[in-house]
Amino acid sequence: MILKGIHHLSAITANASENYDFYTNVLGMRLVKKTVNQDNPSVYHLFYGDEVGNPGTELTFFEIPMSAPTHRGTNSISGTSLRVADDKSFSYWKERFEEFGVEHSEITERAGHQVLSFEDSEGHRLTLVSDEKNKGVKGGKPWDKSPVPTDYGIIGLGPIKLTVRYATPTAGVLTEVLGYQQTRQYMSEMEGQPDILVFETGEGGNGSEIHLEERSDLQGERPGRGSVHHVAFRVENEEELRNWVKKIDDVGFTNSGFVDRYYFRSLYFREPNGILFELATDGPGFATDEHVDHLGENLALPPFLESKREQIEKKLKPLVTK
């Protein structure tokens, strides 16, 4: 049972409409599914990705209106990377960020790749990372109807950064339970803090990496808008996921057991520092209930919620996505 890399990342927004505008019109990602939080169907769950929302390209958001700003700290998923094809893409993106007034850093290098860090309007910490020197998990294919030219388009999720008070327990789960390997480390930007550890799985590379940062100078994060809810790792199929359920049970982690999310199957558990991990299957995918040409245009509900469509739609603020 070898995890294939990052499957998706789910974060929190307070405003679905503004979120949709930024991630589609500024970043050029495709909204591949407009649905609801299956555990709380009164709020939207928006999925952005490549042309069809392939596993490893999905950045998702739960809308929680009136959520407070995030108080950043430890025991959190503190950085989300988005992959672009090559180094020359950064001149395009830097100019685009300046055109749209997006707060961003200078182009620099991190862990062997060129990067450009930026934030959305809610303070979600994002980084573009170049695949020019990448070897490993392949990226996706940008949507050809995106406002961003396909040569510069986002091709998937890159390294995900975890910030914890104590790195050893989390590193142990990554290596001893999930089968990751520590491959290298790099210097922290914060003086006096330990090096950041890099872990890879499967074919490795940007699409698989977890960067683990230990920070003794911070308190625990208070999540809100702009924070990340969980990170999901790729599992080949349902049979393998059921074996993972047994393994996580045997290790002794409290967990969700097998969960059918309709578009994929899942297992959830928290590692020792409290960060929520999900294991998710590569399929069935987002074209299960919508034609690939019309993904994300209408409110999609899994079969077990379809009978409640009228009540659900009454509670949601209309979100025009066509």
C-alpha beads as a LAMMPS data file, in Angstrom:
LAMMPS data file: protein, C-alpha beads

322 atoms
321 bonds

1 atom types
1 bond types

-500.0 500.0 xlo xhi
-500.0 500.0 ylo yhi
-500.0 500.0 zlo zhi

Masses

1 110.0

Atoms # bond

1 1 1 0.000 0.000 0.000
2 1 1 1.883 3.015 -1.308
3 1 1 0.246 6.440 -1.264
4 1 1 0.496 8.098 -4.682
5 1 1 0.890 11.688 -3.488
6 1 1 -1.363 14.597 -2.584
7 1 1 -5.039 14.078 -3.550
8 1 1 -6.636 17.374 -2.532
9 1 1 -6.519 20.123 0.040
10 1 1 -9.624 21.615 1.693
11 1 1 -9.701 25.125 3.159
12 1 1 -12.214 27.604 4.605
13 1 1 -13.720 30.673 2.964
14 1 1 -16.277 33.110 4.348
15 1 1 -17.496 34.192 0.927
16 1 1 -18.112 31.652 -1.834
17 1 1 -18.733 34.298 -4.503
18 1 1 -15.462 36.163 -3.919
19 1 1 -13.641 32.855 -3.590
20 1 1 -15.017 31.673 -6.941
21 1 1 -13.988 34.926 -8.596
22 1 1 -10.402 34.725 -7.349
23 1 1 -9.685 31.073 -8.042
24 1 1 -11.287 31.019 -11.502
25 1 1 -10.812 34.539 -12.884
26 1 1 -7.446 35.384 -11.293
27 1 1 -5.773 31.984 -10.862
28 1 1 -7.531 30.461 -13.872
29 1 1 -8.464 27.177 -12.186
30 1 1 -11.637 25.409 -13.257
31 1 1 -14.561 24.991 -10.875
32 1 1 -15.114 21.271 -11.380
33 1 1 -17.808 20.762 -8.740
34 1 1 -20.256 23.067 -7.005
35 1 1 -21.731 21.016 -4.207
36 1 1 -22.301 21.163 -0.439
37 1 1 -20.472 20.026 2.653
38 1 1 -21.878 16.512 2.997
39 1 1 -21.630 16.719 6.790
40 1 1 -23.344 20.130 6.841
41 1 1 -25.306 20.579 3.592
42 1 1 -26.334 24.136 4.470
43 1 1 -22.966 25.413 3.182
44 1 1 -21.182 25.218 -0.154
45 1 1 -18.226 22.976 -0.918
46 1 1 -16.383 24.217 -4.022
47 1 1 -13.797 22.128 -5.879
48 1 1 -11.231 23.752 -8.206
49 1 1 -8.796 21.810 -10.347
50 1 1 -7.395 21.191 -13.794
51 1 1 -9.529 20.486 -16.886
52 1 1 -11.462 17.643 -15.182
53 1 1 -10.357 17.898 -11.554
54 1 1 -7.878 15.037 -11.717
55 1 1 -6.608 13.702 -8.358
56 1 1 -3.682 15.810 -7.236
57 1 1 -5.063 19.022 -8.775
58 1 1 -8.001 19.704 -6.443
59 1 1 -8.104 22.713 -4.138
60 1 1 -11.441 22.844 -2.314
61 1 1 -13.227 25.287 -0.015
62 1 1 -15.973 25.015 2.563
63 1 1 -17.946 28.235 2.825
64 1 1 -18.441 29.188 6.467
65 1 1 -20.047 32.656 6.437
66 1 1 -19.022 35.014 9.263
67 1 1 -15.946 32.918 10.088
68 1 1 -13.297 35.001 11.842
69 1 1 -9.808 35.589 10.426
70 1 1 -7.290 32.838 11.115
71 1 1 -4.901 33.353 14.015
72 1 1 -1.831 31.670 12.555
73 1 1 0.150 29.197 14.590
74 1 1 1.284 25.626 15.054
75 1 1 -0.486 22.312 14.505
76 1 1 -1.740 23.575 11.183
77 1 1 -1.482 23.163 7.440
78 1 1 0.331 26.440 6.938
79 1 1 1.228 26.494 3.259
80 1 1 -0.401 25.400 0.002
81 1 1 1.631 25.107 -3.193
82 1 1 0.273 25.185 -6.737
83 1 1 2.414 23.826 -9.562
84 1 1 3.234 25.603 -12.822
85 1 1 5.144 24.082 -15.708
86 1 1 8.412 26.009 -15.666
87 1 1 10.455 28.919 -14.363
88 1 1 9.503 31.306 -17.167
89 1 1 5.889 31.184 -15.952
90 1 1 6.787 33.385 -12.988
91 1 1 7.256 36.568 -14.979
92 1 1 3.708 36.109 -16.292
93 1 1 2.309 35.431 -12.827
94 1 1 4.103 38.287 -11.131
95 1 1 2.729 40.691 -13.737
96 1 1 -0.746 39.166 -13.358
97 1 1 -0.670 39.514 -9.575
98 1 1 0.300 43.173 -9.905
99 1 1 -2.501 43.726 -12.421
100 1 1 -5.098 42.254 -10.030
101 1 1 -3.644 43.717 -6.834
102 1 1 -2.692 40.337 -5.339
103 1 1 -0.273 40.537 -2.409
104 1 1 2.864 38.601 -3.351
105 1 1 6.551 38.159 -2.576
106 1 1 9.522 38.249 -4.924
107 1 1 10.482 35.214 -7.005
108 1 1 12.925 33.098 -5.031
109 1 1 14.105 29.503 -4.583
110 1 1 12.929 26.981 -2.017
111 1 1 13.946 23.345 -1.677
112 1 1 15.487 23.348 -5.156
113 1 1 12.626 24.960 -7.081
114 1 1 11.702 28.507 -8.031
115 1 1 8.698 29.777 -6.075
116 1 1 6.440 32.817 -5.866
117 1 1 4.416 33.221 -2.680
118 1 1 1.128 35.134 -2.500
119 1 1 -2.142 35.381 -0.570
120 1 1 -5.790 35.577 -1.486
121 1 1 -7.998 38.268 0.045
122 1 1 -8.765 36.088 3.093
123 1 1 -5.130 35.448 3.941
124 1 1 -4.841 31.943 2.559
125 1 1 -1.095 31.321 2.176
126 1 1 -0.280 30.120 -1.329
127 1 1 2.876 29.511 -3.326
128 1 1 3.431 28.877 -7.011
129 1 1 6.177 26.278 -7.466
130 1 1 7.977 25.487 -10.719
131 1 1 8.010 21.965 -12.152
132 1 1 11.002 22.744 -14.380
133 1 1 13.373 20.603 -12.305
134 1 1 10.676 18.304 -10.949
135 1 1 10.860 14.537 -11.253
136 1 1 7.978 12.448 -10.000
137 1 1 4.205 12.634 -9.933
138 1 1 2.923 14.153 -13.156
139 1 1 0.833 17.294 -13.117
140 1 1 -2.573 17.746 -14.687
141 1 1 -3.664 19.683 -17.753
142 1 1 -4.977 23.265 -17.447
143 1 1 -8.474 23.928 -18.753
144 1 1 -8.320 25.336 -22.280
145 1 1 -11.173 27.777 -21.516
146 1 1 -9.289 29.349 -18.611
147 1 1 -8.486 33.085 -18.677
148 1 1 -4.870 32.071 -18.026
149 1 1 -2.993 30.762 -21.102
150 1 1 -2.461 27.001 -20.848
151 1 1 1.335 27.396 -21.051
152 1 1 1.246 29.244 -17.717
153 1 1 -1.723 27.476 -16.130
154 1 1 -1.770 25.753 -12.745
155 1 1 -1.212 22.020 -13.199
156 1 1 -1.852 20.726 -9.701
157 1 1 -1.049 20.831 -6.037
158 1 1 2.578 21.071 -5.014
159 1 1 4.311 20.635 -1.651
160 1 1 2.083 21.098 1.395
161 1 1 3.630 22.636 4.517
162 1 1 2.692 21.485 8.009
163 1 1 3.713 23.648 10.968
164 1 1 3.827 21.857 14.326
165 1 1 5.128 22.447 17.809
166 1 1 6.934 19.094 17.863
167 1 1 8.024 17.523 14.574
168 1 1 8.942 14.033 15.757
169 1 1 5.415 12.607 16.259
170 1 1 4.176 13.893 12.891
171 1 1 7.311 12.665 11.135
172 1 1 6.722 9.272 12.716
173 1 1 3.208 9.033 11.298
174 1 1 4.395 10.079 7.844
175 1 1 7.200 7.511 7.731
176 1 1 6.093 4.638 9.964
177 1 1 2.354 4.648 9.178
178 1 1 1.847 6.320 5.796
179 1 1 5.048 5.091 4.164
180 1 1 6.617 8.473 3.354
181 1 1 10.397 8.836 3.238
182 1 1 12.394 11.839 4.379
183 1 1 14.465 12.861 1.364
184 1 1 16.097 16.175 2.312
185 1 1 15.796 19.326 4.407
186 1 1 16.288 23.051 3.972
187 1 1 16.887 26.054 6.179
188 1 1 13.946 27.739 7.880
189 1 1 13.389 31.411 7.089
190 1 1 12.907 31.975 10.831
191 1 1 16.115 32.512 12.753
192 1 1 16.739 29.970 15.492
193 1 1 14.249 27.404 14.208
194 1 1 15.132 23.890 12.968
195 1 1 15.486 23.004 9.306
196 1 1 12.273 22.163 7.447
197 1 1 12.051 18.441 6.637
198 1 1 10.903 17.192 3.223
199 1 1 9.017 13.899 2.862
200 1 1 8.038 12.143 -0.376
201 1 1 5.940 9.130 -1.360
202 1 1 5.149 7.138 -4.485
203 1 1 6.910 8.563 -7.548
204 1 1 7.972 11.544 -5.431
205 1 1 8.401 15.124 -6.524
206 1 1 6.288 18.237 -6.088
207 1 1 2.993 16.355 -6.326
208 1 1 3.825 14.177 -3.345
209 1 1 5.835 16.324 -0.963
210 1 1 5.054 17.224 2.627
211 1 1 7.268 19.915 4.185
212 1 1 7.351 19.670 7.974
213 1 1 8.209 22.803 9.955
214 1 1 8.807 22.787 13.719
215 1 1 8.151 26.129 15.435
216 1 1 8.750 26.533 19.146
217 1 1 8.023 30.278 18.997
218 1 1 4.308 30.002 18.102
219 1 1 1.087 29.103 19.864
220 1 1 -1.512 26.800 18.347
221 1 1 -3.469 28.064 15.358
222 1 1 -7.037 29.338 15.771
223 1 1 -8.581 28.452 12.408
224 1 1 -10.987 30.623 10.453
225 1 1 -11.302 32.033 6.965
226 1 1 -8.008 31.559 5.165
227 1 1 -7.063 28.433 7.110
228 1 1 -6.764 24.881 5.793
229 1 1 -9.157 22.246 7.093
230 1 1 -7.365 19.070 5.960
231 1 1 -5.006 17.494 3.459
232 1 1 -5.845 14.304 1.561
233 1 1 -3.467 11.686 0.190
234 1 1 -4.051 9.587 -2.937
235 1 1 -5.067 5.923 -2.673
236 1 1 -5.333 3.797 -5.819
237 1 1 -8.806 2.296 -5.290
238 1 1 -11.523 1.287 -2.837
239 1 1 -9.995 -2.101 -2.046
240 1 1 -6.753 -0.473 -1.015
241 1 1 -8.604 2.143 1.043
242 1 1 -10.365 -0.596 3.030
243 1 1 -6.933 -2.054 3.805
244 1 1 -5.883 1.384 5.023
245 1 1 -8.920 1.478 7.317
246 1 1 -7.724 -1.732 8.910
247 1 1 -4.164 -0.448 9.195
248 1 1 -5.194 2.834 10.841
249 1 1 -7.425 0.862 13.231
250 1 1 -4.551 -1.465 14.081
251 1 1 -2.237 1.486 14.781
252 1 1 -4.844 2.758 17.241
253 1 1 -5.858 6.090 15.707
254 1 1 -9.422 7.212 16.212
255 1 1 -10.785 7.518 12.704
256 1 1 -13.882 7.943 10.555
257 1 1 -13.839 4.468 9.083
258 1 1 -14.758 4.061 5.415
259 1 1 -16.699 7.069 4.079
260 1 1 -18.374 7.222 0.659
261 1 1 -18.069 10.788 -0.695
262 1 1 -19.567 9.695 -4.056
263 1 1 -16.833 11.376 -6.123
264 1 1 -14.215 9.432 -4.139
265 1 1 -14.046 7.212 -1.025
266 1 1 -12.339 8.455 2.111
267 1 1 -10.851 7.768 5.520
268 1 1 -10.124 10.534 8.052
269 1 1 -7.910 10.609 11.147
270 1 1 -5.852 13.107 13.130
271 1 1 -2.109 12.727 13.570
272 1 1 -0.609 13.381 17.057
273 1 1 -0.342 17.173 16.605
274 1 1 -4.024 17.344 15.717
275 1 1 -3.781 17.928 11.948
276 1 1 -6.580 16.226 10.031
277 1 1 -5.402 13.737 7.403
278 1 1 -7.624 12.129 4.782
279 1 1 -6.901 9.186 2.515
280 1 1 -8.971 9.380 -0.677
281 1 1 -9.357 7.166 -3.738
282 1 1 -8.513 8.405 -7.215
283 1 1 -12.017 7.661 -8.496
284 1 1 -14.815 7.640 -9.498
285 1 1 -14.231 11.358 -10.273
286 1 1 -16.269 14.483 -10.939
287 1 1 -17.778 13.461 -14.269
288 1 1 -19.840 10.839 -12.415
289 1 1 -22.965 13.018 -12.352
290 1 1 -22.179 15.835 -14.818
291 1 1 -20.950 15.956 -18.398
292 1 1 -17.298 16.917 -18.517
293 1 1 -18.121 19.998 -20.614
294 1 1 -20.427 21.359 -17.904
295 1 1 -18.625 20.583 -14.661
296 1 1 -19.349 23.041 -11.871
297 1 1 -22.137 24.912 -13.631
298 1 1 -25.003 23.659 -11.451
299 1 1 -25.420 22.529 -7.867
300 1 1 -24.477 18.852 -7.752
301 1 1 -25.669 16.673 -4.885
302 1 1 -24.701 13.076 -4.095
303 1 1 -27.622 10.636 -4.350
304 1 1 -28.209 10.468 -0.597
305 1 1 -28.870 14.239 -0.523
306 1 1 -30.861 14.534 -3.757
307 1 1 -34.222 14.069 -2.029
308 1 1 -33.404 17.133 0.108
309 1 1 -32.468 19.376 -2.836
310 1 1 -35.312 21.850 -2.356
311 1 1 -34.535 22.412 1.331
312 1 1 -30.793 22.640 0.643
313 1 1 -31.155 25.174 -2.166
314 1 1 -33.376 27.397 -0.004
315 1 1 -30.563 27.733 2.558
316 1 1 -27.822 28.530 0.040
317 1 1 -27.129 31.990 -1.310
318 1 1 -27.220 31.741 -5.126
319 1 1 -23.786 31.369 -6.696
320 1 1 -23.662 31.961 -10.451
321 1 1 -20.926 29.806 -11.987
322 1 1 -21.852 29.511 -15.668

Bonds

1 1 1 2
2 1 2 3
3 1 3 4
4 1 4 5
5 1 5 6
6 1 6 7
7 1 7 8
8 1 8 9
9 1 9 10
10 1 10 11
11 1 11 12
12 1 12 13
13 1 13 14
14 1 14 15
15 1 15 16
16 1 16 17
17 1 17 18
18 1 18 19
19 1 19 20
20 1 20 21
21 1 21 22
22 1 22 23
23 1 23 24
24 1 24 25
25 1 25 26
26 1 26 27
27 1 27 28
28 1 28 29
29 1 29 30
30 1 30 31
31 1 31 32
32 1 32 33
33 1 33 34
34 1 34 35
35 1 35 36
36 1 36 37
37 1 37 38
38 1 38 39
39 1 39 40
40 1 40 41
41 1 41 42
42 1 42 43
43 1 43 44
44 1 44 45
45 1 45 46
46 1 46 47
47 1 47 48
48 1 48 49
49 1 49 50
50 1 50 51
51 1 51 52
52 1 52 53
53 1 53 54
54 1 54 55
55 1 55 56
56 1 56 57
57 1 57 58
58 1 58 59
59 1 59 60
60 1 60 61
61 1 61 62
62 1 62 63
63 1 63 64
64 1 64 65
65 1 65 66
66 1 66 67
67 1 67 68
68 1 68 69
69 1 69 70
70 1 70 71
71 1 71 72
72 1 72 73
73 1 73 74
74 1 74 75
75 1 75 76
76 1 76 77
77 1 77 78
78 1 78 79
79 1 79 80
80 1 80 81
81 1 81 82
82 1 82 83
83 1 83 84
84 1 84 85
85 1 85 86
86 1 86 87
87 1 87 88
88 1 88 89
89 1 89 90
90 1 90 91
91 1 91 92
92 1 92 93
93 1 93 94
94 1 94 95
95 1 95 96
96 1 96 97
97 1 97 98
98 1 98 99
99 1 99 100
100 1 100 101
101 1 101 102
102 1 102 103
103 1 103 104
104 1 104 105
105 1 105 106
106 1 106 107
107 1 107 108
108 1 108 109
109 1 109 110
110 1 110 111
111 1 111 112
112 1 112 113
113 1 113 114
114 1 114 115
115 1 115 116
116 1 116 117
117 1 117 118
118 1 118 119
119 1 119 120
120 1 120 121
121 1 121 122
122 1 122 123
123 1 123 124
124 1 124 125
125 1 125 126
126 1 126 127
127 1 127 128
128 1 128 129
129 1 129 130
130 1 130 131
131 1 131 132
132 1 132 133
133 1 133 134
134 1 134 135
135 1 135 136
136 1 136 137
137 1 137 138
138 1 138 139
139 1 139 140
140 1 140 141
141 1 141 142
142 1 142 143
143 1 143 144
144 1 144 145
145 1 145 146
146 1 146 147
147 1 147 148
148 1 148 149
149 1 149 150
150 1 150 151
151 1 151 152
152 1 152 153
153 1 153 154
154 1 154 155
155 1 155 156
156 1 156 157
157 1 157 158
158 1 158 159
159 1 159 160
160 1 160 161
161 1 161 162
162 1 162 163
163 1 163 164
164 1 164 165
165 1 165 166
166 1 166 167
167 1 167 168
168 1 168 169
169 1 169 170
170 1 170 171
171 1 171 172
172 1 172 173
173 1 173 174
174 1 174 175
175 1 175 176
176 1 176 177
177 1 177 178
178 1 178 179
179 1 179 180
180 1 180 181
181 1 181 182
182 1 182 183
183 1 183 184
184 1 184 185
185 1 185 186
186 1 186 187
187 1 187 188
188 1 188 189
189 1 189 190
190 1 190 191
191 1 191 192
192 1 192 193
193 1 193 194
194 1 194 195
195 1 195 196
196 1 196 197
197 1 197 198
198 1 198 199
199 1 199 200
200 1 200 201
201 1 201 202
202 1 202 203
203 1 203 204
204 1 204 205
205 1 205 206
206 1 206 207
207 1 207 208
208 1 208 209
209 1 209 210
210 1 210 211
211 1 211 212
212 1 212 213
213 1 213 214
214 1 214 215
215 1 215 216
216 1 216 217
217 1 217 218
218 1 218 219
219 1 219 220
220 1 220 221
221 1 221 222
222 1 222 223
223 1 223 224
224 1 224 225
225 1 225 226
226 1 226 227
227 1 227 228
228 1 228 229
229 1 229 230
230 1 230 231
231 1 231 232
232 1 232 233
233 1 233 234
234 1 234 235
235 1 235 236
236 1 236 237
237 1 237 238
238 1 238 239
239 1 239 240
240 1 240 241
241 1 241 242
242 1 242 243
243 1 243 244
244 1 244 245
245 1 245 246
246 1 246 247
247 1 247 248
248 1 248 249
249 1 249 250
250 1 250 251
251 1 251 252
252 1 252 253
253 1 253 254
254 1 254 255
255 1 255 256
256 1 256 257
257 1 257 258
258 1 258 259
259 1 259 260
260 1 260 261
261 1 261 262
262 1 262 263
263 1 263 264
264 1 264 265
265 1 265 266
266 1 266 267
267 1 267 268
268 1 268 269
269 1 269 270
270 1 270 271
271 1 271 272
272 1 272 273
273 1 273 274
274 1 274 275
275 1 275 276
276 1 276 277
277 1 277 278
278 1 278 279
279 1 279 280
280 1 280 281
281 1 281 282
282 1 282 283
283 1 283 284
284 1 284 285
285 1 285 286
286 1 286 287
287 1 287 288
288 1 288 289
289 1 289 290
290 1 290 291
291 1 291 292
292 1 292 293
293 1 293 294
294 1 294 295
295 1 295 296
296 1 296 297
297 1 297 298
298 1 298 299
299 1 299 300
300 1 300 301
301 1 301 302
302 1 302 303
303 1 303 304
304 1 304 305
305 1 305 306
306 1 306 307
307 1 307 308
308 1 308 309
309 1 309 310
310 1 310 311
311 1 311 312
312 1 312 313
313 1 313 314
314 1 314 315
315 1 315 316
316 1 316 317
317 1 317 318
318 1 318 319
319 1 319 320
320 1 320 321
321 1 321 322
